[in-house]
Amino acid sequence: QVRLVESGGGLVQAGGSLRLSCAASGNVFSINAMGWYRQAPGKQRELVATITRGGSTNVADSVKGRFTISRDNAKNTVYLQMNSLKPEDTAVYYCNAEKLFGPGGYWGQGTQVTVSS
């Protein structure tokens, strides 16, 4: 089992920055890619960015150029640096870790990001 704990959310004005962190604990050797998803009120959860153990990234077009995902394998932690934030980035951000073998993965409890205009 893997536990994911997110931190770093909050309230920021448009144009500001936030950095999210997600620390994995437990059977961390059973996970491969880690990433961030978000869910705004009344909308489906969507991918923001993912990163593999080797550092390959996949970033949503809506945040490309503004958000950067990174990973510290030694600390089992993934980060999301969010710059030039927009009100439409307001959502609950969830950390995800894919299983190395088999389907499915793990989710964090979510952290609220609110961007005021």
C-alpha positions in Angstrom: 0.0 0.0 0.0 1.1 3.6 -0.7 0.1 6.7 1.0 0.2 10.1 -0.7 0.2 13.3 1.3 -0.2 16.6 -0.6 0.7 20.1 0.7 1.1 23.6 -0.7 -2.3 24.6 -1.8 -3.9 27.9 -0.9 -5.3 31.2 -2.1 -3.4 33.3 -4.5 -4.1 36.3 -6.8 -4.1 35.9 -10.5 -0.6 36.0 -11.9 0.8 34.5 -8.7 2.6 31.3 -8.0 2.2 28.2 -5.8 4.2 25.1 -5.3 2.5 21.8 -4.6 4.3 18.8 -3.0 3.2 15.2 -2.7 5.2 12.8 -0.6 4.7 9.1 -1.0 5.3 6.6 1.8 4.8 2.9 2.2 5.6 0.5 -0.6 7.0 3.2 -2.8 8.9 0.6 -5.0 5.6 -0.5 -6.3 4.8 2.8 -8.0 6.0 4.2 -11.4 4.7 7.5 -12.7 3.4 10.1 -10.4 1.4 13.1 -11.3 -1.2 15.7 -10.6 -4.9 15.9 -11.5 -7.4 18.5 -10.7 -11.1 18.8 -10.4 -13.1 22.1 -10.5 -16.6 22.3 -9.1 -19.1 20.7 -11.5 -16.3 19.4 -13.8 -14.6 16.1 -14.3 -11.2 15.3 -12.9 -8.6 16.1 -15.5 -4.9 15.4 -15.9 -2.5 18.3 -15.2 0.9 16.7 -15.5 2.7 13.4 -14.9 6.3 12.3 -14.6 7.9 8.9 -14.7 10.7 7.6 -12.6 13.0 8.4 -15.4 11.8 12.0 -15.7 9.7 11.9 -18.8 6.8 14.3 -18.4 3.3 14.7 -19.9 1.8 18.2 -19.4 -1.7 19.3 -20.3 -1.9 21.9 -23.0 -3.9 24.2 -20.7 -1.0 24.6 -18.3 2.0 24.1 -20.6 4.5 26.9 -20.2 3.1 27.9 -16.8 3.3 24.7 -14.7 6.3 22.5 -14.2 6.3 19.0 -12.7 9.4 17.6 -11.1 10.3 14.6 -9.0 12.8 13.7 -6.3 13.1 9.9 -6.3 15.3 9.9 -3.3 12.5 11.6 -1.3 9.7 9.9 -3.1 8.2 13.3 -3.7 6.7 15.0 -6.7 6.3 18.7 -7.1 4.1 21.0 -9.2 5.4 24.5 -9.6 2.5 26.7 -10.8 3.3 30.1 -12.2 1.1 32.8 -13.9 -2.0 31.3 -12.2 -5.4 32.1 -13.6 -8.8 32.0 -12.0 -9.6 29.0 -14.2 -6.9 27.0 -12.4 -9.0 27.0 -9.3 -9.7 23.4 -8.3 -8.9 20.7 -5.9 -5.5 19.2 -7.0 -4.9 15.5 -6.4 -1.7 13.6 -6.4 -1.7 10.3 -8.2 0.8 7.4 -8.3 0.5 4.6 -10.9 1.2 1.1 -9.9 4.4 -0.4 -11.5 2.6 -3.6 -12.2 -1.0 -4.0 -13.0 -3.8 -1.5 -13.3 -4.8 1.3 -11.0 -3.0 3.4 -8.6 -3.2 5.6 -5.5 -4.7 9.0 -4.8 -3.9 11.7 -2.2 -6.6 13.4 -0.3 -6.5 16.6 -2.4 -5.4 20.1 -1.8 -7.4 23.2 -2.7 -6.0 25.8 -5.0 -8.0 29.0 -5.3 -7.0 31.8 -7.7 -8.7 35.1 -7.3 -9.1 37.6 -10.1 
